[in-house]
Amino acid sequence: MTRLIAFNKPFDVLSQFTPEPGCAAGTLADFIDLPGVYTAGRLDRDSEGLLLLTDDGRLQARLSHPDHKQAKTYLAQVEGEIDDEALAKLRSGVQLKDGLTRPAEAHRVPEPDWLWPRQPPVRFRKAIPTSWLELTITEGRNRQVRRMTAAVGLPTLRLIRTTIGPYHLDDLPPGQWRELAPLPR
């Protein structure tokens, strides 16, 4: 039977089971003791939220390969005030060094009341406001959301993935995992 796991990856944890030499970050092995499961996609060390793991290579490819265009939704705390011009740029595609991104769904949102505190906390600067953005993309370039927000003048301070395709983070606490029903074939 195929296993599919949802994991809420904490900040400063690598999306792999083996440590990097000389790196103090945690790994998935610190939280998940299930033989034979592998990540379906990645989250950067400094990003948080939904990470899917499976023991089925075909399901892993379907969830993570760009050809399948699984929508991924992120909450981003950004430096500065989100204006209509920045939203319009994100919605039409942003020019990055590796090319134009696909159009994204982008919305200003209030700071989520369900969000856990990050350890360590995001830096706070009195003179520079922060705001929150919900962004849905259908591609997965390296550090894409961070590069997109920076390109429109809104550097990302905190990034949390909340959905991948039909799978949602829901109320899963950081560092915890749960079994999911795999996508129908």
GROMACS elastic network, one bead per residue, 0.5 to 0.9 nm:
[ bonds ]
;  ai    aj funct       b0    kb
    2    54     6  0.72998   500
    2    55     6  0.63461   500
    2    56     6  0.60347   500
    2    59     6  0.87195   500
    2   181     6  0.87550   500
    2   182     6  0.72369   500
    3    37     6  0.76696   500
    3    53     6  0.80231   500
    3    54     6  0.53461   500
    3    55     6  0.57140   500
    3    56     6  0.72196   500
    3   179     6  0.72210   500
    3   180     6  0.76112   500
    3   181     6  0.79072   500
    3   182     6  0.72914   500
    4    37     6  0.82186   500
    4    52     6  0.69540   500
    4    53     6  0.57533   500
    4    55     6  0.71860   500
    4    56     6  0.82932   500
    4    59     6  0.88011   500
    4   178     6  0.85657   500
    4   179     6  0.58533   500
    4   180     6  0.53382   500
    4   181     6  0.66153   500
    4   182     6  0.58823   500
    5    37     6  0.83691   500
    5    51     6  0.81844   500
    5    52     6  0.55809   500
    5    53     6  0.50070   500
    5    54     6  0.62033   500
    5   177     6  0.65489   500
    5   178     6  0.56494   500
    5   180     6  0.57166   500
    5   181     6  0.86929   500
    6    50     6  0.64836   500
    6    51     6  0.59164   500
    6    53     6  0.66267   500
    6   167     6  0.81264   500
    6   168     6  0.83917   500
    6   169     6  0.74394   500
    6   172     6  0.85191   500
    6   176     6  0.84821   500
    6   177     6  0.54144   500
    6   178     6  0.54364   500
    6   179     6  0.63682   500
    6   180     6  0.66927   500
    7    31     6  0.89810   500
    7    32     6  0.86358   500
    7    49     6  0.75029   500
    7    50     6  0.57241   500
    7    51     6  0.51651   500
    7    52     6  0.62422   500
    7    53     6  0.76965   500
    7   169     6  0.80459   500
    7   172     6  0.77442   500
    7   173     6  0.88131   500
    7   174     6  0.79084   500
    7   175     6  0.69981   500
    7   176     6  0.58863   500
    7   178     6  0.67258   500
    8    48     6  0.70420   500
    8    51     6  0.63091   500
    8    52     6  0.89140   500
    8   161     6  0.89457   500
    8   169     6  0.70129   500
    8   172     6  0.63857   500
    8   173     6  0.64155   500
    8   175     6  0.55494   500
    8   176     6  0.58479   500
    8   177     6  0.64409   500
    9    12     6  0.87215   500
    9    13     6  0.67863   500
    9    14     6  0.84827   500
    9    15     6  0.79283   500
    9    28     6  0.81773   500
    9    43     6  0.80618   500
    9    47     6  0.79462   500
    9    48     6  0.52054   500
    9    49     6  0.50127   500
    9    50     6  0.63475   500
    9    51     6  0.64191   500
    9   174     6  0.60348   500
    9   175     6  0.57679   500
    9   176     6  0.79028   500
    9   177     6  0.88965   500
   10    13     6  0.59836   500
   10    45     6  0.85563   500
   10    46     6  0.84844   500
   10    47     6  0.75569   500
   10    48     6  0.50974   500
   10    49     6  0.66955   500
   10   118     6  0.82287   500
   10   119     6  0.86589   500
   10   174     6  0.53912   500
   10   175     6  0.58245   500
   11    14     6  0.86856   500
   11    44     6  0.87814   500
   11    45     6  0.63643   500
   11    46     6  0.52646   500
   11    47     6  0.57152   500
   11    48     6  0.52190   500
   11    49     6  0.84613   500
   11   118     6  0.71323   500
   11   119     6  0.71305   500
   11   120     6  0.83868   500
   11   174     6  0.88148   500
   12    24     6  0.87015   500
   12    25     6  0.54190   500
   12    26     6  0.64811   500
   12    27     6  0.86932   500
   12    44     6  0.85072   500
   12    46     6  0.54180   500
   12    47     6  0.76509   500
   12    48     6  0.83676   500
   12   119     6  0.87437   500
   13    16     6  0.85039   500
   13    25     6  0.53829   500
   13    27     6  0.52563   500
   13    28     6  0.71334   500
   13    44     6  0.82021   500
   13    45     6  0.52435   500
   13    46     6  0.75522   500
   13    47     6  0.85379   500
   13    48     6  0.85099   500
   14    17     6  0.77764   500
   14    18     6  0.85835   500
   14    19     6  0.77931   500
   14    20     6  0.86852   500
   14    25     6  0.64784   500
   14    26     6  0.60790   500
   14    28     6  0.67491   500
   14    42     6  0.87099   500
   14    43     6  0.76937   500
   14    44     6  0.68837   500
   14    45     6  0.50013   500
   14    46     6  0.86003   500
   15    27     6  0.65850   500
   15    28     6  0.62969   500
   15    39     6  0.71874   500
   15    41     6  0.84916   500
   15    42     6  0.56771   500
   15    43     6  0.60222   500
   15    44     6  0.70703   500
   15    45     6  0.71501   500
   15    51     6  0.80545   500
   16    19     6  0.75436   500
   16    27     6  0.58092   500
   16    28     6  0.56043   500
   16    29     6  0.77562   500
   16    38     6  0.80074   500
   16    39     6  0.73453   500
   16    42     6  0.84051   500
   17    26     6  0.89852   500
   17    27     6  0.53181   500
   17    30     6  0.80941   500
   17    32     6  0.86876   500
   17    38     6  0.85022   500
   18    27     6  0.64213   500
   18    28     6  0.78328   500
   18    29     6  0.72219   500
   19    22     6  0.84679   500
   19    23     6  0.70219   500
   19    24     6  0.81806   500
   19    25     6  0.75859   500
   19    26     6  0.72502   500
   19    27     6  0.61489   500
   19    29     6  0.89289   500
   20    23     6  0.52951   500
   20    24     6  0.81117   500
   20    25     6  0.81758   500
   20    27     6  0.89961   500
   21    24     6  0.85830   500
   23    26     6  0.85386   500
   25    45     6  0.76734   500
   26    29     6  0.80965   500
   26    30     6  0.65625   500
   26    45     6  0.89406   500
   27    30     6  0.56060   500
   27    31     6  0.76340   500
   28    31     6  0.54305   500
   28    32     6  0.58188   500
   28    33     6  0.85089   500
   29    32     6  0.52527   500
   29    33     6  0.62814   500
   29    34     6  0.87477   500
   30    33     6  0.79407   500
   30   175     6  0.88836   500
   31   175     6  0.62382   500
   31   176     6  0.71537   500
   31   177     6  0.82368   500
   32    35     6  0.88824   500
   32   175     6  0.88315   500
   32   176     6  0.83443   500
   32   177     6  0.76170   500
   34    37     6  0.64782   500
   35    38     6  0.89711   500
   35    55     6  0.86358   500
   36    54     6  0.79471   500
   36    55     6  0.55587   500
   37    53     6  0.58076   500
   37    56     6  0.79382   500
   38    52     6  0.83565   500
   38    53     6  0.50655   500
   38    54     6  0.54588   500
   38    55     6  0.62119   500
   38    56     6  0.85412   500
   38    57     6  0.86746   500
   38    60     6  0.79746   500
   39    42     6  0.67338   500
   39    51     6  0.71480   500
   39    52     6  0.58443   500
   39    54     6  0.64986   500
   39    55     6  0.88351   500
   39    60     6  0.73390   500
   39    64     6  0.88615   500
   40    51     6  0.74549   500
   40    52     6  0.54816   500
   40    53     6  0.54246   500
   40    54     6  0.68262   500
   40    57     6  0.88597   500
   40    59     6  0.80841   500
   40    61     6  0.70337   500
   40    62     6  0.85137   500
   40    63     6  0.60225   500
   40    64     6  0.52727   500
   40    65     6  0.85787   500
   41    51     6  0.73148   500
   41    52     6  0.72487   500
   41    53     6  0.83405   500
   41    60     6  0.78846   500
   41    61     6  0.87517   500
   41    63     6  0.74273   500
   41    65     6  0.79601   500
   41   140     6  0.85196   500
   42    51     6  0.69151   500
   42    52     6  0.85532   500
   42    64     6  0.85341   500
   43    46     6  0.80221   500
   43    47     6  0.59544   500
   43    48     6  0.71313   500
   43    49     6  0.81448   500
   43    50     6  0.84138   500
   43    51     6  0.70683   500
   43   143     6  0.85901   500
   43   161     6  0.83264   500
   44    47     6  0.51744   500
   44    48     6  0.79462   500
   44   142     6  0.86679   500
   44   143     6  0.72888   500
   45    48     6  0.78956   500
   46   158     6  0.79163   500
   46   159     6  0.77701   500
   47   158     6  0.69395   500
   47   159     6  0.51243   500
   47   160     6  0.60030   500
   47   161     6  0.77988   500
   48    51     6  0.86373   500
   48   158     6  0.81494   500
   48   159     6  0.61487   500
   48   161     6  0.63742   500
   48   162     6  0.89933   500
   48   174     6  0.82546   500
   49    74     6  0.86306   500
   49   159     6  0.81262   500
   49   162     6  0.60672   500
   49   163     6  0.86520   500
   49   169     6  0.70051   500
   49   174     6  0.73946   500
   50   160     6  0.76790   500
   50   161     6  0.53547   500
   50   162     6  0.56727   500
   50   163     6  0.65324   500
   50   164     6  0.75427   500
   50   167     6  0.86294   500
   50   168     6  0.73325   500
   50   169     6  0.54917   500
   50   172     6  0.89061   500
   51   161     6  0.80357   500
   51   163     6  0.89660   500
   51   164     6  0.83191   500
   51   169     6  0.87227   500
   52    60     6  0.86403   500
   52    63     6  0.84074   500
   52   164     6  0.82190   500
   52   167     6  0.87448   500
   53    60     6  0.76139   500
   54    57     6  0.76143   500
   54    59     6  0.73113   500
   54    60     6  0.63364   500
   54   182     6  0.89375   500
   55    59     6  0.82900   500
   55    60     6  0.78345   500
   56    59     6  0.53385   500
   56    60     6  0.60989   500
   56    61     6  0.87572   500
   57    61     6  0.62260   500
   57    62     6  0.86392   500
   58    61     6  0.51435   500
   58    62     6  0.61973   500
   58    63     6  0.86640   500
   59    63     6  0.61101   500
   59    64     6  0.85399   500
   59   182     6  0.79712   500
   59   183     6  0.79738   500
   59   185     6  0.86815   500
   60    63     6  0.52823   500
   60    64     6  0.61213   500
   60    65     6  0.80459   500
   61    64     6  0.52666   500
   61    65     6  0.52026   500
   61    66     6  0.89252   500
   61    68     6  0.83864   500
   62    65     6  0.59860   500
   62    66     6  0.87106   500
   62    67     6  0.83360   500
   62    68     6  0.60368   500
   62    69     6  0.88965   500
   62    70     6  0.81839   500
   63    66     6  0.86776   500
   63    68     6  0.72041   500
   63    69     6  0.84737   500
   63    70     6  0.64378   500
   63   164     6  0.78836   500
   63   165     6  0.77747   500
   64    67     6  0.86417   500
   64    68     6  0.75136   500
   64    69     6  0.82497   500
   64    70     6  0.72621   500
   64   140     6  0.82689   500
   65    68     6  0.58610   500
   65    69     6  0.73836   500
   65    70     6  0.82157   500
   65   139     6  0.86795   500
   65   140     6  0.84553   500
   66    69     6  0.52322   500
   66    70     6  0.74781   500
   66   138     6  0.76092   500
   66   139     6  0.56038   500
   66   140     6  0.66332   500
   66   141     6  0.89262   500
   67    70     6  0.85511   500
   67   139     6  0.85254   500
   68   138     6  0.86463   500
   68   139     6  0.89871   500
   69    72     6  0.88860   500
   69   137     6  0.86029   500
   69   139     6  0.60603   500
   69   140     6  0.87539   500
   69   165     6  0.86656   500
   70   137     6  0.83586   500
   70   138     6  0.56761   500
   70   139     6  0.75468   500
   70   164     6  0.64375   500
   70   166     6  0.86364   500
   71   136     6  0.63604   500
   71   137     6  0.56018   500
   71   139     6  0.75641   500
   71   163     6  0.77542   500
   71   164     6  0.58633   500
   71   165     6  0.50397   500
   71   166     6  0.84921   500
   72   135     6  0.81984   500
   72   136     6  0.54089   500
   72   137     6  0.54680   500
   72   138     6  0.63009   500
   72   139     6  0.81390   500
   72   140     6  0.85411   500
   72   161     6  0.71988   500
   72   162     6  0.76039   500
   72   163     6  0.54308   500
   72   165     6  0.62683   500
   73   105     6  0.87729   500
   73   134     6  0.69542   500
   73   135     6  0.55981   500
   73   137     6  0.65602   500
   73   138     6  0.89449   500
   73   160     6  0.85900   500
   73   161     6  0.58349   500
   73   162     6  0.56216   500
   73   163     6  0.50845   500
   73   164     6  0.67185   500
   73   165     6  0.85988   500
   74   133     6  0.80693   500
   74   134     6  0.56850   500
   74   135     6  0.52602   500
   74   136     6  0.62956   500
   74   137     6  0.84455   500
   74   145     6  0.81322   500
   74   159     6  0.67024   500
   74   160     6  0.54415   500
   74   162     6  0.55881   500
   74   163     6  0.72669   500
   75   109     6  0.86478   500
   75   112     6  0.88896   500
   75   132     6  0.68723   500
   75   133     6  0.57440   500
   75   135     6  0.64959   500
   75   136     6  0.89732   500
   75   158     6  0.80710   500
   75   159     6  0.58476   500
   75   160     6  0.51483   500
   75   161     6  0.63387   500
   75   162     6  0.70948   500
   76   131     6  0.82792   500
   76   132     6  0.56005   500
   76   133     6  0.51402   500
   76   134     6  0.63575   500
   76   135     6  0.75561   500
   76   145     6  0.83433   500
   76   146     6  0.85288   500
   76   149     6  0.87459   500
   76   156     6  0.62486   500
   76   157     6  0.73066   500
   76   158     6  0.56505   500
   76   160     6  0.64660   500
   76   161     6  0.86586   500
   77   111     6  0.81079   500
   77   130     6  0.66082   500
   77   131     6  0.56805   500
   77   133     6  0.64658   500
   77   155     6  0.85919   500
   77   156     6  0.58878   500
   77   157     6  0.54784   500
   77   159     6  0.65157   500
   77   160     6  0.87865   500
   78    81     6  0.79463   500
   78    82     6  0.81777   500
   78   129     6  0.87070   500
   78   130     6  0.54915   500
   78   131     6  0.54777   500
   78   132     6  0.60755   500
   78   133     6  0.73217   500
   78   149     6  0.76766   500
   78   150     6  0.89036   500
   78   154     6  0.55277   500
   78   155     6  0.54539   500
   78   157     6  0.53532   500
   78   158     6  0.70850   500
   78   159     6  0.87720   500
   79    82     6  0.87739   500
   79   128     6  0.69029   500
   79   129     6  0.62930   500
   79   131     6  0.66480   500
   79   132     6  0.89030   500
   79   153     6  0.84694   500
   79   154     6  0.54303   500
   79   155     6  0.54176   500
   79   156     6  0.63625   500
   79   157     6  0.65636   500
   80   128     6  0.63190   500
   80   129     6  0.51641   500
   80   131     6  0.64033   500
   80   153     6  0.80219   500
   80   154     6  0.59655   500
   80   155     6  0.79396   500
   81   128     6  0.89754   500
   81   129     6  0.66431   500
   81   130     6  0.63492   500
   81   131     6  0.58016   500
   81   132     6  0.86836   500
   81   154     6  0.77868   500
   82    85     6  0.83563   500
   82    86     6  0.65177   500
   82    87     6  0.72855   500
   82   108     6  0.68226   500
   82   130     6  0.87151   500
   82   131     6  0.66726   500
   82   132     6  0.78893   500
   82   133     6  0.77277   500
   82   154     6  0.73845   500
   83    86     6  0.55258   500
   83    87     6  0.65073   500
   83    88     6  0.88137   500
   83   108     6  0.85879   500
   84    87     6  0.50592   500
   84    88     6  0.60574   500
   84    89     6  0.86566   500
   85    88     6  0.50852   500
   85    89     6  0.63029   500
   85    90     6  0.87499   500
   85   152     6  0.84980   500
   86    89     6  0.51798   500
   86    90     6  0.62971   500
   86    91     6  0.86335   500
   86   149     6  0.83272   500
   86   152     6  0.54752   500
   86   153     6  0.76370   500
   86   154     6  0.82160   500
   87    90     6  0.51417   500
   87    91     6  0.60881   500
   87    92     6  0.86604   500
   87   105     6  0.87234   500
   87   106     6  0.59829   500
   87   107     6  0.69605   500
   87   108     6  0.81607   500
   87   152     6  0.84859   500
   88    91     6  0.50564   500
   88    92     6  0.61924   500
   88    93     6  0.86006   500
   88   106     6  0.82504   500
   89    92     6  0.52537   500
   89    93     6  0.60264   500
   89    94     6  0.61066   500
   89   103     6  0.85284   500
   89   152     6  0.71055   500
   90    93     6  0.53253   500
   90    94     6  0.59027   500
   90   101     6  0.87236   500
   90   102     6  0.89799   500
   90   103     6  0.65429   500
   90   104     6  0.58384   500
   90   105     6  0.74461   500
   90   106     6  0.64399   500
   90   135     6  0.84745   500
   90   148     6  0.71702   500
   90   149     6  0.78508   500
   90   152     6  0.76391   500
   91    94     6  0.82504   500
   91   102     6  0.84792   500
   91   105     6  0.56311   500
   91   106     6  0.60886   500
   92   101     6  0.84919   500
   92   102     6  0.74297   500
   92   104     6  0.69304   500
   92   105     6  0.89609   500
   93   100     6  0.60843   500
   93   102     6  0.51645   500
   93   104     6  0.66540   500
   93   148     6  0.86673   500
   94    99     6  0.82817   500
   94   100     6  0.54810   500
   94   101     6  0.53239   500
   94   102     6  0.77057   500
   94   103     6  0.76908   500
   94   148     6  0.62314   500
   94   149     6  0.89488   500
   94   151     6  0.71492   500
   94   152     6  0.78931   500
   95    98     6  0.79886   500
   95    99     6  0.57097   500
   95   101     6  0.64009   500
   95   148     6  0.81221   500
   95   151     6  0.76857   500
   96    99     6  0.51367   500
   96   100     6  0.58694   500
   96   101     6  0.71710   500
   96   144     6  0.88654   500
   96   147     6  0.72898   500
   96   148     6  0.73189   500
   96   151     6  0.73494   500
   97   100     6  0.82217   500
   98   101     6  0.86894   500
   98   141     6  0.89448   500
  100   103     6  0.88853   500
  101   104     6  0.81620   500
  101   137     6  0.89321   500
  101   139     6  0.80383   500
  101   141     6  0.88761   500
  101   144     6  0.85622   500
  101   148     6  0.82272   500
  102   137     6  0.74834   500
  102   138     6  0.72928   500
  102   139     6  0.73158   500
  103   137     6  0.74477   500
  103   138     6  0.84914   500
  104   135     6  0.65905   500
  104   136     6  0.55529   500
  104   137     6  0.50373   500
  104   138     6  0.75289   500
  105   134     6  0.78580   500
  105   135     6  0.55597   500
  105   137     6  0.68367   500
  106   133     6  0.68584   500
  106   134     6  0.56922   500
  106   136     6  0.66047   500
  106   137     6  0.89900   500
  107   132     6  0.86137   500
  107   133     6  0.56669   500
  107   134     6  0.52488   500
  107   135     6  0.66766   500
  108   131     6  0.78081   500
  108   132     6  0.60014   500
  108   134     6  0.63684   500
  108   135     6  0.89445   500
  109   112     6  0.79388   500
  109   131     6  0.79654   500
  109   132     6  0.54643   500
  109   133     6  0.55506   500
  109   134     6  0.64420   500
  110   113     6  0.85058   500
  110   131     6  0.75481   500
  110   132     6  0.60893   500
  110   133     6  0.81248   500
  111   114     6  0.88988   500
  111   115     6  0.81462   500
  111   131     6  0.74076   500
  111   132     6  0.59213   500
  111   133     6  0.88007   500
  112   115     6  0.55658   500
  112   132     6  0.85590   500
  113   116     6  0.85667   500
  114   171     6  0.82283   500
  115   118     6  0.88303   500
  116   173     6  0.80351   500
  116   174     6  0.79003   500
  117   120     6  0.84560   500
  117   121     6  0.69573   500
  118   122     6  0.70550   500
  118   158     6  0.87058   500
  119   122     6  0.81138   500
  120   123     6  0.87124   500
  121   124     6  0.84641   500
  122   157     6  0.66049   500
  122   158     6  0.69787   500
  123   157     6  0.79769   500
  124   128     6  0.82343   500
  124   129     6  0.87425   500
  124   130     6  0.88023   500
  125   128     6  0.55886   500
  125   129     6  0.75227   500
  126   129     6  0.72254   500
  130   157     6  0.85621   500
  135   145     6  0.78859   500
  136   163     6  0.88577   500
  137   140     6  0.76478   500
  137   145     6  0.82582   500
  139   144     6  0.84775   500
  140   143     6  0.80306   500
  140   144     6  0.65778   500
  140   145     6  0.87752   500
  141   144     6  0.50422   500
  141   145     6  0.85026   500
  142   145     6  0.86342   500
  142   147     6  0.87269   500
  143   146     6  0.55607   500
  143   147     6  0.61876   500
  143   148     6  0.86738   500
  144   147     6  0.50993   500
  144   148     6  0.59972   500
  144   149     6  0.86351   500
  145   148     6  0.50431   500
  145   149     6  0.61796   500
  145   150     6  0.84895   500
  145   156     6  0.81649   500
  145   159     6  0.83828   500
  146   149     6  0.53889   500
  146   150     6  0.61363   500
  146   151     6  0.85743   500
  146   154     6  0.88766   500
  146   155     6  0.68429   500
  146   156     6  0.55782   500
  146   157     6  0.87283   500
  146   159     6  0.80781   500
  147   150     6  0.51163   500
  147   151     6  0.60497   500
  147   152     6  0.88496   500
  147   155     6  0.80505   500
  147   156     6  0.84541   500
  148   151     6  0.50972   500
  148   152     6  0.66319   500
  148   153     6  0.89372   500
  148   154     6  0.85644   500
  148   155     6  0.87114   500
  149   152     6  0.53378   500
  149   153     6  0.64648   500
  149   155     6  0.56409   500
  149   156     6  0.63905   500
  150   153     6  0.50302   500
  150   156     6  0.68999   500
  151   154     6  0.73197   500
  151   155     6  0.80825   500
  152   155     6  0.82897   500
  156   159     6  0.69217   500
  161   164     6  0.79637   500
  161   169     6  0.78907   500
  162   167     6  0.85021   500
  162   168     6  0.58481   500
  162   169     6  0.51022   500
  162   170     6  0.75806   500
  163   166     6  0.70903   500
  163   167     6  0.55186   500
  163   169     6  0.61107   500
  163   170     6  0.87212   500
  164   167     6  0.52749   500
  164   168     6  0.66725   500
  164   169     6  0.87681   500
  165   168     6  0.81207   500
  166   183     6  0.83228   500
  167   170     6  0.89037   500
  167   180     6  0.83920   500
  168   171     6  0.89531   500
  169   172     6  0.59342   500
  169   173     6  0.87996   500
  170   173     6  0.88641   500
  172   175     6  0.85680   500
  172   176     6  0.64873   500
  172   177     6  0.71126   500
  172   178     6  0.79500   500
  173   176     6  0.56166   500
  173   177     6  0.81687   500
  174   177     6  0.84825   500
  181   184     6  0.87321   500
  182   185     6  0.86860   500
